[in-house]
Amino acid sequence: MIENLTGTVEITDLDKWYGDFHALRRISLSVADGERIVICGPSGSGKSTLIRCVNQLETHQKGKVSVGGLELKPGAGNLAPIRRQIGMVFQQFNLFPHLSVLGNCTLALTRAKKMPRTEAEALAMENLEKVRIPDQARKYPAQLSGGQQQRVAIARALCMQPKVMLFDEPTSALDPEMIKEVLDVMSALAKDGMTMICVTHEMGFAREVADRIVFMDEGMVIEEATPDVFFSNPRNDRTKKFLSQILH
Amino acid sequence: MSLLEIIAGIFEGFRVTATVTALGLLYAIPFAFVAGVLQHFLPGVRRVLVTTVIEFWRSSPVIVLLFVFYYSLPAFGVRMSAMTVASLVLGLNIGGYGSQAVRAALQALPHGQVEAGLALGLQRWTILLLIELPQALRSMVPTFMNQLIQLIKGTALVSLITLTDMTYRAKELAQVEYNPVGIYSGLLIAYLIICYPVTVLGRSIEQRASYAESKHREF
């Protein structure tokens, strides 16, 4: 049963090209159930592409991606049920502007999971509670601040009760004063034991929350290490250079 | 005949004008949505086929289409009533334009909307029906109202394939009364009487659509 997937992610020898551009080069990464991974690296290094391959918003040309032991094949017809087990939070929030906060959270529950409306709304309120925004349930996305919108987007993903959460630069489009409220919600989630893969430049968050940090450059994984080792004792020169640039 | 009597006489053709418009919409609206959505979705050759069909209806003069369908097709064994030909030709012509409004509105949506739907595990057609079309509809309203008015005005051509619409009635009256100035001025007024309320209605629908949007935008 797809519903009983575990939150493991297995990426094996993944290659992706955009035309002639080799975006991902033989990437392998395995993520255990409940593990929290932060992916960082300079822009254009392929980290967003990699995370988007996990739920097949981007298709790869070679290699294998599987979640909970189930392979996601590019262009396969049965992607939707597996995607329901993988929550995703986008840089640009991507809330549905024509639906209320509650409507955003319940749409996929009632349509894809065929959950009765009252049950879906109760579950939505529970998750809006979790991201500390239950009082905004009847509002529309455009009436909310960026930080609030991103928290709604997190709640919307959590409503599907996913086994894995993917965060694709969730704070990069936010005003500085709103970054913390989103990171606080993400840290709380991390304590709940959910598998998390976060692409982010927030090194404070990475240090505090990550079990492992993956550093990418030019479509390759350059270095993988625990936060302690990564920040205090990076091995690779490119990692050192990157860290010196962002940790002023 | 006073102007009032002339207009009353012309309005005896109103039922036909209204019927052609209503039946025309029955062709135009489904055609616009199906063709517009297909053009947005389909890849390669199939897309070219859809585009060809759209361009056929959009790029041919309505009057020529009316004549071909009414006078030429019977020679090949295809016989349709004047009313069927009128609503089909006018409807699909306007629908061809409408399809471009549908396609453009769908293409104008940020791609993140579809991605968010896919990431939630929704099927592609659910995303179209519940996420893309509701948002696209709002930006289509002004174009659609314009095209409704185009359709109403276009019905004046059906008098040329024997339908007794308002224009046909005016021609009849003109032959009997020898008063082309009065009668064709009356015809002009008759069309204004119909089309003006539609523009007013259209504006109020547009305002409601944009009001709903501004309500969403307020803080």
Interface residues (C-beta under 8 A of the other chain):
Chain A: N55 L57 L79 A80 P81 I82 R83 R84 Q85 I86 G87 M88 F90 Q92 N94 L95 F96 P97 H98 L107 A108 R111 A112 Y140 P141 A142 Q143 R156 A157 M160
Chain B: P110 G112 Q113 E115 A116 G117 L118 A119 L120 G121 L122 Q123 T126 L130 I131 P134 Q135 R138 K215 H216 R217 E218 F219
